[in-house]
């Protein structure tokens, strides 16, 4: 995965923006389309977001954990929660 921190930071920012835009698209479809279309669209977007997470986000944040948003679970990262 990307080793250059500056490039990784920009990629992270863009991937988070893609995520935000896709979530907005889902909201738009939910508001304006029939249930069957909404269901199909949500399934398609879920597939895209799943692939993005598994194939881009997780590998990127494994190399650059400091770039991961605090709300994103990363195995091995200290959550700050004590048991």
Beta strands, then each sheet from edge to edge (+ up, - down):
end
